Amino acid sequence: MSVRRLAQTQPPSFAFTAETLETAKWWMSKYPPHRKASAVIPILWLIQKQEGWVSEPAIRTVATMLEMPVIRVLEVATFYTMFHLQPVGKHHLQVCGTTPCMLRGAEDLKAVCKKRIGEKFDVTADGLFSWEEVECLGACVNAPVVAIHDYYHEDLDVGALERTIDALASGQHVRPGSAIGRQTSAPEGEAKTLTDPTLYDGTLAQPIKLPNLPEPAAS
């Protein structure tokens, strides 16, 4: 895990919107009062949805709300790459760089991001794009993977990522999932094994008698 630090420039304060605060309190209510710190991850997530990122004042606000040491909330925010620690673009691309994705072309995807967007965490002048490299996204079988707007874009290559960026730039909806039409984690193209339909239509089933069954009760 790479070192993750808070942004050097921070807002002077943080405040929940009424809607976000209501939802945060709902999350807190799911736990006993002495365990309310368990709500730290969903509340940080709510803050990110509200602000676009998690600031240092927001971390302090959460620590006060959950009666946690600030360092404990900071540990959570800096550990999980799902939390943005500085402002990001409207479309923030999280490029998996762990070994399976690297072997399947992640370095080429990072080159596209550098060409189209800039260095990691740079925000384009129009505010539309930023990107970062993250650790394993857990979808190795469909590598390489880029997460955008909480959804995975899988089986990418340079052309597919370029087209995705173009579509986002023009305001189009981009459908997540496999760029090659793979069904979930199935093999590319079509299933290679267990393709005989008789395996599933019941024709192979034979009536059997289980051993050692008790005798029927006397009438």
C-alpha positions in Angstrom: 0.0 0.0 0.0 1.5 3.4 -1.0 1.6 6.2 1.4 -1.5 8.3 1.4 -1.5 11.8 2.9 -4.1 14.6 3.3 -4.0 17.4 0.8 -1.8 20.3 1.7 -4.6 22.8 1.0 -7.6 22.3 3.3 -11.0 24.1 3.7 -11.5 26.0 6.9 -14.4 23.9 8.1 -16.8 21.2 7.2 -20.6 20.9 7.7 -23.0 18.1 7.0 -26.0 18.9 4.9 -29.3 18.1 6.6 -29.8 15.1 4.4 -26.3 13.7 4.9 -26.5 14.2 8.7 -29.8 12.4 8.8 -28.3 9.4 7.0 -25.2 9.5 9.2 -27.4 9.3 12.3 -29.3 6.4 10.8 -26.0 4.6 10.4 -25.0 5.4 14.0 -28.3 4.0 15.2 -27.5 0.6 13.8 -24.9 0.1 16.5 -25.0 0.2 20.3 -24.0 3.6 21.7 -20.6 2.2 22.9 -20.0 0.8 19.4 -21.0 3.8 17.3 -17.4 4.0 16.0 -18.4 1.1 13.8 -20.2 3.7 11.6 -17.0 5.4 10.6 -16.6 4.0 7.1 -20.2 4.6 6.0 -20.1 8.1 7.4 -16.8 8.9 5.7 -18.4 7.6 2.5 -21.4 9.9 3.0 -19.1 12.8 3.4 -17.3 11.9 0.1 -20.6 11.7 -1.7 -21.5 15.1 -0.4 -18.2 16.9 -0.9 -16.5 14.8 -3.5 -13.6 14.1 -1.2 -12.7 13.7 2.5 -11.0 16.8 4.1 -9.1 17.1 7.4 -12.0 19.2 8.9 -14.4 16.4 7.9 -12.2 13.8 9.6 -12.2 15.9 12.8 -16.0 16.3 12.6 -16.4 12.5 12.3 -14.1 11.9 15.3 -16.1 14.3 17.5 -19.4 12.7 16.3 -18.3 9.2 17.0 -16.2 10.0 20.1 -13.1 8.6 18.4 -9.5 9.9 18.5 -8.8 11.9 15.4 -5.9 9.6 14.5 -8.3 6.6 14.4 -10.5 8.2 11.8 -7.4 9.4 9.9 -6.2 5.8 9.8 -9.4 4.6 8.2 -9.5 7.4 5.7 -5.9 6.9 4.6 -6.0 3.1 4.5 -8.9 2.7 2.0 -8.3 4.1 -1.5 -12.0 4.4 -1.9 -11.6 7.7 0.0 -10.3 10.6 -1.9 -8.0 12.7 0.3 -7.9 15.7 -2.1 -10.3 17.3 -4.6 -10.9 15.2 -7.7 -12.5 15.7 -11.0 -16.2 15.0 -11.8 -15.0 11.7 -13.3 -12.3 10.2 -11.2 -10.6 7.1 -12.6 -9.1 4.6 -10.3 -6.7 2.4 -12.3 -5.7 -0.9 -10.7 -2.0 -1.4 -10.9 -1.6 -4.7 -9.0 0.1 -7.6 -10.7 -2.8 -9.2 -12.6 -3.9 -5.9 -14.1 -0.3 -4.9 -14.7 0.3 -8.1 -16.6 -2.8 -7.5 -18.7 -2.1 -3.9 -19.7 -2.5 -1.6 -16.8 0.7 0.3 -17.7 -0.8 1.1 -21.0 -4.0 2.4 -19.3 -1.9 4.6 -17.0 -0.2 6.0 -20.1 -3.6 6.9 -21.5 -4.5 8.7 -18.3 -1.3 10.7 -18.2 -1.8 11.7 -21.9 -5.4 12.6 -21.5 -5.6 13.9 -17.9 -2.1 14.6 -16.5 -0.2 13.2 -13.6 -1.9 11.3 -10.8 -4.4 13.5 -8.9 -4.1 16.3 -11.4 -7.6 17.7 -12.2 -8.1 18.8 -15.7 -8.7 22.5 -16.3 -12.4 21.9 -17.0 -12.8 20.0 -13.8 -14.0 16.9 -15.5 -11.2 14.4 -15.0 -8.6 13.1 -12.5 -7.1 9.7 -11.9 -5.0 7.7 -9.6 -3.4 4.2 -9.3 -5.0 2.0 -6.7 -4.3 -1.4 -5.2 -6.2 -4.6 -6.1 -9.9 -3.9 -6.9 -10.6 -7.6 -6.6 -11.7 -8.3 -10.2 -8.5 -9.9 -11.3 -10.1 -12.4 -13.6 -11.3 -9.5 -15.8 -8.1 -7.5 -15.7 -7.2 -4.8 -16.4 -9.8 -2.9 -14.4 -10.6 0.8 -13.9 -13.2 2.0 -11.3 -15.3 5.0 -12.3 -18.2 6.3 -10.3 -18.2 3.3 -8.0 -18.5 0.9 -10.9 -15.9 -1.4 -12.6 -14.9 -1.1 -16.2 -13.2 -4.4 -17.0 -11.2 -6.1 -19.8 -10.0 -2.7 -21.0 -7.4 -1.9 -23.5 -6.1 1.5 -24.8 -8.9 1.9 -27.3 -11.6 1.0 -24.9 -10.4 3.5 -22.3 -9.9 6.2 -24.8 -13.5 5.7 -25.9 -14.7 5.7 -22.3 -13.0 9.0 -21.7 -14.4 10.5 -24.9 -17.9 9.5 -23.9 -17.6 10.9 -20.4 -16.2 14.2 -21.8 -19.2 14.6 -24.1 -21.7 13.9 -21.3 -22.7 10.4 -22.5 -23.7 7.6 -20.1 -21.0 5.0 -20.0 -22.1 1.5 -19.2 -19.9 -0.3 -16.7 -18.8 -3.9 -17.0 -16.7 -5.8 -19.5 -15.4 -4.0 -22.5 -15.4 -7.2 -24.5 -18.9 -8.3 -23.5 -17.7 -11.0 -21.1 -20.6 -12.4 -18.9 -19.5 -11.8 -15.3 -16.3 -13.8 -14.9 -17.0 -16.4 -17.6 -14.2 -17.3 -20.2 -13.8 -14.9 -23.1 -16.2 -15.6 -25.9 -18.3 -18.4 -24.5 -18.3 -21.2 -21.9 -15.6 -23.8 -22.5 -16.7 -26.5 -20.0 -20.0 -28.0 -18.7 -21.7 -27.2 -21.9 -23.7 -30.4 -22.3 -27.4 -29.5 -21.8 -28.1 -32.9 -20.3 -26.1 -31.8 -17.3 -28.9 -29.5 -16.3 -32.2 -30.8 -17.8 -32.7 -33.6 -15.4 -32.4 -36.4 -17.9 -29.4 -37.8 -16.1 -31.2 -38.1 -12.8 -31.9 -41.7 -11.7 -34.2 -42.8 -8.9 -32.2 -44.0 -6.0 -32.9 -45.5 -2.6 -31.0 -44.1 0.3 -29.4 -46.7 2.5 -30.3 -47.3 6.1 -33.7 -45.5 5.8 -36.0 -46.4 8.7 -38.9 -48.7 7.9 -42.3 -47.1 7.3 -44.3 -46.8 10.5 -46.8 -49.6 11.1 -50.4 -48.4 10.3 
